[in-house]
Amino acid sequence: MDLFSFGNMAGDGRLLADRMRPETLDEYIGQEHILGKGKLLRRAIEADQVSSILLYGPPGCGKTTLAHIISHHTKGEFVRLNAVEATVKDVREVIERAQDAKSLYGTKTILFLDEVHRFNSSRQDALLPAVEKGTIIFIGATTENPFHYVNGALMSRSTLFQLEPLNKQHSLTAMRRALEERDKGLGFMDLKVDEAALDHIATMANGDIRRALNALELAALTTPPDSGGTVHVTLEVAEDSIRRPTVKADESTQYDVVSAFHKSIRGSSDAALFWFLYAVEKLGMDPIVFIRRLIAAASEDIGLANPQAMVQAVSALEAYRNNGWPEAKLNIAQAILFAVESPKSNAVYMAISRAMSAIDELKSAEVPLHLRDTHYKGAAALGHAGYKYPHDFPGHYVKQEYLPKAISRRVFYQATEQGSEVKIRHNQALRREQ
């Protein structure tokens, strides 16, 4: 059985995932949190009262399918554009037709813009007047965080619905439905699929129903029937049809992984090592991204509680530059774990914050006279005198003013009782007593 004959048997030659695309809400799989009985979005779709919305979620979670279902529930015009191919001219043409349909016939127009994050800011601006006036009802779909990629003005005029990643059970449901469906699925075939095969495909698809269905179809297509005419899809066949799990590595996911890495360091959790290895080995991210974040964390979250954390982090950077990947994996892991196990302090970060606040308060900062430069004739005549050289005093310290008069009593760095800062805190207390 070849691909051409299989396509004819299936009806119209489309891939199984397209043929099995749900037409109604009852057929839709997943997203019960927004489409369950009585939920707002479900009620709006059923009543044909959908307003402008944004659908945000990972690939294969059902954004396009949901828009497809909405198109079947509306009595108005439904136009679909893909932001990869569409231009501002295309959008304006849709808006012009929508304006005519509304003024002449009272008909509404729904514009579904897939991958809306591919539209830059100026292109998104072209939508705003029409959305604001109600000329079109806008439905945008994106795999990227809309707060990063969608104009604030467009966001404020749309209701955001976040679709959750689908799971293995959702893929199994979709595949079993396809095996039973005769007209659109594979039910017309004399087909036997082992549970282990279904389980493997569902696991590897990692929540992407489209990929699961297409892998199932490929397995059925490429397996010759036995002497009785039955196509038997075994685990071995399934493993050939889909070998690697889907890894969702869009830009928003990468931001989230880096965030999880840094927060794990701050929380003294070796989950930081997991997120680092997952990102580099599975998502293909550059190790340098995590080394730079590690260097930042060494000051932001550890600081003088353990100054060696910075040394370890910078050494990891040097090891990576000299040895490359994967040779530097051990060096980087060591630096990460050193940071994880170090006592934590944000005193350096807070010192910067306090200093910046003081700068904002002052119109200008006048350097005290005794701290000004004296390496020229006439400095003394200007009053640049009175500086006390700390090394001439016991303990190499003498009390004197170092800040502008208006903020002379401010203390920016307040050492904690964490790690090495205990000793620093003690020394600060001794200086205050003098």
Secondary structure, DSSP 8 states (H G I E B T S, - for coil): --HHHHHHHHSSS--HHHHT--SSTTT--S-HHHHSTT-HHHHHHHTT---SEEEE--TTSSHHHHHHHHHHH-SSEEEEEETTT--HHHHHHHHHHHHHHHHHH---EEEEEETGGGS-HHHHHTTHHHHHHTSSEEEEEESS-HHHHS-HHHHHTSEEEE-----HHHHHHHHHHHHH-SSSSSTTS-EEE-HHHHHHHHHHHTT-HHHHHHHHHHHHHHS---TTS-EEE-HHHHHHH--S------HHHHHHHHHHHHHHHHTT-THHHHHHHIIIIIS---HHHHHHHHHHHIIIIIGGGSTHHHHHHHHHHHHHHHH-TTTTHHHHHHHHHHHHHS----HHHHHHHHHHHHHHH-S-----GGGS---STTTGGGT------GGGSGGG------S-GGGTT-------SSTTHHHHHHHHHHHHH-
